[in-house]
Amino acid sequence: MTVVARRPIFRVLRQLLALAAFALALPAHAQVFQTGGNMGQIPAESGQTCNNNASNCINANEEEQGGAGDIKARDTATISQETFTPLCELTFKVIARGASFKNTFGWYAVQRDDEGQPLPPQLGDLHVFLGCGDDIGTEKTLMLPKDVGEIGFFLANNEGACVQTDPDPLGPTLTQKPKNLFFSQRAFNSDGDGWIHLLVWQGRANPNAFYFGWEDQSGGGDNDFEDLMTYVTGIQCAGGGDACEVEGELGVCADGVMQCRDGELQCVGTQGESSEACNGLDDDCDGDTDEGDDLCDAGEICVKGVCQPPCGTGEFRCNKGETCVQGVCLQTACAEKECEAGEVCREGECVAACAGVVCPFGAACRGGLCVDVCEGVECDNGFVCEVRESSGGGTFVGVCSSCDCRGCGDGQSCVDHLCIENACKDQTCNEGTHCVAGECLDNCADARCPAGQICEAGSCVADPDAGSGAGGAGNGSGIGGDDGGIIIEPGEPGSGGSGEGPEDGGVGGSSNYVEAKGCSCEVPGAGRSHQASLALLGLALSFGAARARRKRRGLTV
């Protein structure tokens, strides 16, 4: 369990400003069609009041909560969000009862096997919280125990009779299998015939709230999804944080993370377009990287995100095994090699841009660059972006999480919604470090940055000595040099470095990464990679307002 120091406020504000652009361009929501009987788009809306009209039911409550009441149920319904992450305190409210069956609504703690697959809930796990006799407007509060981290919901009825239950402090539990039993996890529905029995909508007046509209009988019904409609606050979409690619976007505009939008996980971009700069990124999102004649000062060209003098000018020569191509020192084996997008040439072979890269703590390699996994992750109130190891291992992801309800392990405390080692509770670490067992550790430890970069202050930044050939040890005479790691794809403008003499100390060797060269952790607030800073700053200058809901104080398990 480790904790990362907070960032300087200006950097956080700059990132928040960038996020405002995406509020205006979220992906369109998919329509939902009934699968069991091929009966068209759902919900059916034929009524002028709440009866037979889910939009009217939802928006009446939205206005009561202080919202605009502008949710269009047919356009924003989802069936993909089946489980939820709870806060400690939940409220349950009856919004509509549009059927004659004695419906009850409740919750259960989701159980998973060792491989993460969901297990069917048992009757004793099903807690009724809104009973068959609770009228429209009934509202109840549930305080969840601290070990509950993922929950689902269910509807149950015995048609004209109430279900049988036993008392329980978390809500009465079922004792007999009901005639109709339907779950937010559709695979466990009692009829098993493919009918959709539940539609879900995320609230707008309160983003930590969701509406659950049910069809209550096996084999389907009238598809208006207000046989029982309930409203639950204090929950958030489960999952999220994984890297994704925004459909139809190029360059930095294509980089996204999975976030909860309108009740389901969607790929939301983390950056918008800005003026092109020499930084290794496609800043203007047109499919080309570092294009333009005015990116560098006179006498320099842009080489993999760094402005450098060109080779072949007499002063700068390439090493043995390299060829100067359009001002760039390339491995001779790569001089005429063309690689697919997302790949680079090394020793004459095309390899993945992230091959061999080990990013600093809290970062992950995406598109050949180490990026902050919480960059652009926007969490609702009560949740913060938590740095976790990915499900597949080997990298990190940023996930909105809260320990307020699930609690923490032995030797840990819940502080600002995150689990923190007790030894780290009162420890303040400088930028670029994180706390483990009460000690501030360098984020750069064991990092291998992408080609042409070094790890400083916890981030991979441009190496000012990349390609300079300075300071190497070798068998021959001359300048030698560390492996600058610069790898240029043929046809790209740029320059290599200089460095005469030793074969094993020259520039642009076979590695596509650079070993960490130390840390500036004693300098609080030292700059991060200028690649991200330039892109975000350009957006910040373009927008005068931001939604300040994003919170971050990273940690890992």
NORWO-V5219 format. One record per pair of residues at least 4 apart in sequence whose C-alpha atoms are under 7 Angstrom apart, sorted by the first residue. I is the first residue (numbers start at 1). J is the second residue. If there is no record, write none. Layout:
BEGIN
I/J
I/J
END
This chain:
BEGIN
1/420
1/421
1/436
1/555
1/556
1/557
2/420
2/434
2/435
2/436
2/555
2/556
3/420
3/434
3/435
3/554
3/555
4/433
4/434
4/435
4/553
4/554
4/555
5/428
5/429
5/430
5/431
5/433
5/434
5/553
6/553
7/11
7/12
7/431
8/12
8/525
9/13
10/14
11/15
12/16
13/17
14/18
14/536
14/537
14/540
15/19
15/536
16/20
16/546
16/547
16/548
17/539
17/540
17/543
17/545
17/546
18/271
18/536
18/539
18/540
19/270
19/376
19/546
20/545
20/546
20/547
21/272
22/26
22/269
26/268
29/75
29/76
31/41
31/74
31/75
32/41
32/42
32/77
32/78
33/40
33/41
33/42
34/38
34/39
34/40
34/41
34/42
34/195
34/196
35/194
35/195
35/196
36/193
36/194
36/195
36/196
42/74
42/223
43/74
43/223
43/224
43/225
44/223
44/224
45/52
45/53
45/54
45/224
46/52
46/53
47/51
47/52
47/53
48/53
49/53
49/56
50/54
50/56
50/57
51/98
52/224
52/226
53/57
53/224
54/58
54/73
54/224
54/225
54/226
55/59
55/71
55/72
55/73
56/60
57/61
57/95
57/96
58/62
59/63
59/69
59/70
59/71
60/64
60/69
61/65
62/66
62/67
62/68
62/69
62/205
63/67
63/68
63/69
65/205
66/205
67/204
67/205
72/76
73/77
76/201
76/262
77/199
77/200
77/201
78/199
78/200
78/201
78/263
78/264
79/199
79/200
80/264
81/237
81/263
81/264
82/152
82/184
82/185
83/150
83/151
83/152
83/184
83/237
83/238
84/150
84/151
84/152
84/235
84/236
84/237
84/238
85/149
85/150
85/151
85/235
85/236
85/237
85/238
86/149
86/150
86/234
86/235
86/236
86/405
87/234
87/235
87/404
87/405
88/143
88/144
88/404
88/405
89/141
89/142
89/143
89/144
89/234
90/141
90/142
90/143
90/232
90/233
90/234
91/139
91/140
91/141
91/142
91/232
91/233
91/234
92/139
92/140
92/141
92/230
92/231
92/232
92/233
93/137
93/138
93/139
93/140
93/230
93/231
93/232
94/135
94/136
94/137
94/138
94/139
94/229
94/230
94/231
95/136
95/137
95/229
95/230
95/231
96/136
96/226
96/228
96/229
97/136
97/226
97/227
97/228
97/229
98/226
98/227
98/228
99/227
101/157
101/159
101/160
102/132
102/157
102/158
102/159
102/160
102/161
102/162
103/132
103/155
103/156
103/157
103/228
104/128
104/130
104/131
104/132
104/155
104/156
104/157
105/128
105/129
105/130
105/131
105/154
105/155
105/156
106/126
106/127
106/128
106/129
106/130
106/153
106/154
106/155
107/126
107/127
107/128
107/151
107/152
107/153
107/154
108/125
108/126
108/127
108/151
108/152
108/153
109/148
109/150
109/151
109/152
110/150
110/151
110/152
111/118
111/119
112/116
112/117
112/118
112/119
113/117
113/118
113/119
120/188
121/125
122/126
123/173
123/174
123/175
124/173
124/174
124/175
125/173
126/173
126/174
127/170
127/171
127/172
127/173
128/171
128/172
128/173
129/171
130/134
132/162
134/138
144/148
144/405
145/405
146/405
146/406
146/407
147/405
147/406
147/407
148/405
148/406
149/406
152/184
153/183
153/184
154/182
154/183
154/184
155/181
155/182
155/183
156/178
156/180
156/181
156/182
157/162
157/163
157/178
157/179
157/180
157/181
158/162
158/163
158/178
158/179
158/180
159/179
163/178
164/174
164/175
164/176
165/172
165/173
165/174
165/175
166/172
166/173
166/174
166/175
167/171
167/172
167/173
168/172
168/173
180/190
180/217
180/218
181/189
181/190
182/189
182/190
182/197
183/188
183/189
184/198
191/218
195/219
195/220
197/214
197/215
197/216
198/212
198/213
198/214
198/215
199/212
199/213
199/214
200/210
200/211
200/212
200/213
200/263
201/210
201/211
201/212
201/262
201/263
202/207
202/209
202/210
202/211
202/262
202/263
203/207
203/209
203/210
203/211
207/380
208/233
208/234
208/235
208/236
208/380
209/232
209/233
209/234
209/235
210/231
210/232
210/233
211/229
211/230
211/231
211/232
212/229
212/230
212/231
213/225
213/226
213/228
213/229
213/230
214/225
214/226
214/227
214/228
214/229
215/220
215/221
215/223
215/225
215/226
215/227
216/227
217/221
237/260
237/263
237/264
240/258
240/259
240/265
240/399
241/257
241/258
241/259
241/397
241/398
241/399
242/257
242/258
242/397
242/398
243/256
243/257
243/258
244/255
244/256
244/257
244/258
244/267
245/254
245/255
245/256
245/267
246/254
246/255
246/256
246/267
246/268
246/269
249/253
249/254
250/254
250/285
250/286
250/287
251/281
251/282
251/283
251/285
251/286
251/287
252/271
252/272
252/281
252/282
252/283
252/285
253/269
253/271
253/272
253/273
253/285
254/269
255/269
255/270
256/267
256/268
256/269
256/270
257/267
257/268
257/269
257/377
258/265
258/266
258/267
258/268
259/265
259/266
259/267
259/268
260/264
260/265
260/266
261/265
261/266
270/375
270/376
272/539
273/283
273/284
273/285
274/283
274/284
274/535
274/538
274/539
275/283
275/284
276/282
276/283
276/284
276/290
277/283
277/290
277/295
278/290
278/295
278/302
278/305
278/306
278/307
279/290
279/305
279/306
279/531
280/289
280/290
280/304
280/305
281/289
281/290
282/287
282/288
282/289
282/290
283/535
296/300
296/301
296/302
296/307
299/309
300/307
300/308
300/309
300/310
301/307
301/308
301/309
301/310
301/493
301/494
301/495
302/306
302/307
302/308
302/493
302/494
303/307
303/308
303/493
303/494
303/495
304/488
306/462
308/495
309/495
310/327
310/328
310/494
310/495
310/496
311/316
311/317
311/318
311/324
311/327
311/328
311/329
311/495
311/496
311/497
312/316
312/317
312/324
312/327
316/497
316/498
317/498
318/322
318/323
318/324
318/329
318/497
318/498
319/499
319/500
319/506
319/507
320/503
321/331
321/332
322/329
322/330
322/331
322/332
323/329
323/330
323/331
323/332
323/335
324/328
324/329
324/330
325/329
325/330
326/493
327/493
327/494
327/495
328/493
328/494
328/495
328/496
329/495
329/496
329/497
330/334
330/335
330/487
330/488
331/335
331/347
333/347
333/348
334/345
334/346
334/347
334/348
335/490
336/490
337/348
337/490
338/490
339/343
339/344
339/345
339/350
342/352
342/353
342/367
343/350
343/351
343/352
343/353
344/350
344/351
344/352
344/353
344/489
345/349
345/350
345/351
345/487
345/489
346/350
346/351
346/510
347/510
351/355
353/367
353/368
354/365
354/367
354/368
356/512
356/513
357/448
357/449
357/450
357/513
358/447
358/448
358/449
359/363
359/364
359/365
359/370
359/447
359/448
359/449
360/443
360/444
360/447
360/458
360/459
361/443
361/444
362/372
362/373
362/387
362/396
363/370
363/371
363/372
363/373
363/396
364/370
364/371
364/372
364/373
364/395
364/396
365/369
365/370
365/371
366/370
366/371
368/450
369/450
370/460
373/396
373/397
373/398
374/385
374/398
377/385
377/550
378/549
378/550
379/383
379/384
379/385
379/400
379/549
379/550
379/551
380/549
381/549
382/402
382/417
383/400
383/401
383/402
383/417
384/400
384/401
384/402
384/417
384/551
384/552
385/398
385/399
385/400
385/401
385/551
385/552
385/553
385/554
386/398
386/399
386/400
386/401
386/554
386/555
387/396
387/397
387/398
387/399
387/554
387/555
387/556
388/396
388/397
388/398
388/556
388/557
389/393
389/395
389/396
389/397
389/556
390/395
390/396
390/397
402/417
402/418
403/407
403/408
403/414
403/417
403/418
403/419
404/414
404/417
407/414
408/412
408/413
408/414
408/419
411/421
411/422
412/419
412/420
412/421
412/422
413/419
413/420
413/421
413/422
414/418
414/419
414/420
415/419
415/420
420/424
420/425
421/425
421/437
423/437
423/438
424/435
424/436
424/437
424/438
427/438
429/433
429/434
429/435
429/440
430/521
430/524
431/457
431/521
431/524
431/525
431/526
432/442
432/443
432/457
432/458
432/521
433/440
433/441
433/442
433/443
433/458
433/521
434/440
434/441
434/442
434/443
435/439
435/440
435/441
436/440
436/441
442/458
442/519
442/521
443/458
444/455
444/456
444/458
444/516
444/519
446/516
447/515
447/516
448/513
448/514
448/515
448/516
449/453
449/454
449/455
449/460
449/513
449/514
449/515
449/516
450/512
450/513
450/514
451/485
451/486
451/487
451/512
451/513
451/514
452/462
452/463
452/466
452/484
452/485
452/486
452/514
453/460
453/461
453/462
453/463
453/514
454/460
454/461
454/462
454/463
454/514
454/516
454/517
455/459
455/460
455/461
455/516
455/517
455/518
455/519
456/460
456/461
456/518
456/519
456/520
457/519
457/520
457/521
457/526
457/528
459/528
459/529
460/529
461/528
461/529
461/530
466/484
467/484
467/486
467/496
467/497
467/498
467/507
467/508
468/497
468/498
468/499
469/479
469/480
469/481
469/482
469/498
469/499
469/506
469/507
470/479
470/480
470/481
470/482
471/479
471/480
471/481
471/482
472/479
472/480
472/481
472/482
472/505
473/480
473/481
473/505
474/480
474/502
474/504
474/505
475/502
476/501
476/502
477/501
477/502
478/500
478/501
478/502
479/499
479/500
479/501
480/499
480/500
480/501
480/502
480/505
480/506
481/499
481/505
481/506
481/507
482/505
482/506
482/507
483/505
483/506
483/507
483/508
483/509
484/507
484/508
484/514
485/508
485/509
485/511
485/512
485/513
485/514
486/508
487/508
487/512
488/492
497/507
499/506
499/507
502/506
529/533
530/534
531/535
532/536
533/537
534/538
535/539
536/540
537/541
538/542
539/543
END
